[in-house]
Amino acid sequence: MLIDDDNPPRHGLEAFLRGAFGNLRRTTSDRPTRGDWHARSFVVLSLIQRARVQDHQLSAGDPVMSLVANEIWLYNIGRFAERSGCAHLSERLDGAERGSLVPCCNAYSIAQALGLAHETVRRKIAKLQSRGWIERSQRGQLHVTRRWEEEVLSQLVANTVSDLAAAHAYLNIGPEKKPALP
């Protein structure tokens, strides 16, 4: 593995893969926790709900199918980044044969990760395959296709990034300051 667990990075994808977002949460000052709890909760839940609704719409109204596709993608790309390094992921992934490059997973491991019945995951994988969003190797190993990235993930990420920026701007305002109104 290229990421050294004894000397964890403090930023970038390597840090995120090692759970640095949790470490940041533990070391962040209590300033953002003061103030109007309901307003902060509204912002956070609104952000989560907007992402859920959009993901639901992009995934043909099947939230479990969406969970399965997301988990497979996270496994594929996360393991690829852990094993080969995080630099220039898009450059390395875009031109390559995805199935032979990324570490694949199986339906059982996805069911375990999500806490879902294996048969449910198997049915959702069949639906994902019929849409061209998942490919299965002869040995049953799974990987998400570029088609899913283009039809679902790219739209979800684009909108969620702008929502995250807006939420971050609000949530970093201390209780003594109020956001400027337009």
SULTAPE-V775478 format. One record per backbone hydrogen bond with DSSP energy under -1.0 kcal/mol. CO is the residue of the C=O (numbers start at 1). NH is the residue of the N-H. If there is no record, write none. Layout:
co->[CO:CO]
nh->[NH:NH]
This chain:
co->[12:13:14:15:16:19:19:20:21:22:23:24:30:31:35:36:37:38:39:40:41:42:43:44:45:46:47:48:49:50:51:52:53:54:55:56:59:62:63:64:65:66:67:68:69:70:71:72:73:74:75:76:77:78:79:80:81:82:88:89:90:98:105:106:107:108:109:110:111:111:117:118:119:120:121:122:123:124:125:126:127:128:129:133:135:137:141:142:143:145:146:147:148:148:149:152:153:154:155:156:157:158:159:160:161:162:163:164:165:166:167:168:170:174]
nh->[16:17:18:20:19:22:23:24:25:26:27:28:33:34:37:40:41:42:43:44:45:46:47:48:49:50:51:52:53:54:55:56:57:58:59:61:62:66:67:68:69:70:71:72:73:74:75:76:77:78:79:80:81:82:83:84:85:2:92:93:94:102:142:110:111:112:113:114:115:116:121:122:123:124:125:126:127:128:129:130:131:133:132:145:143:140:137:105:135:149:150:151:152:153:154:156:157:158:159:160:161:162:163:164:165:166:167:168:169:170:171:172:173:177]
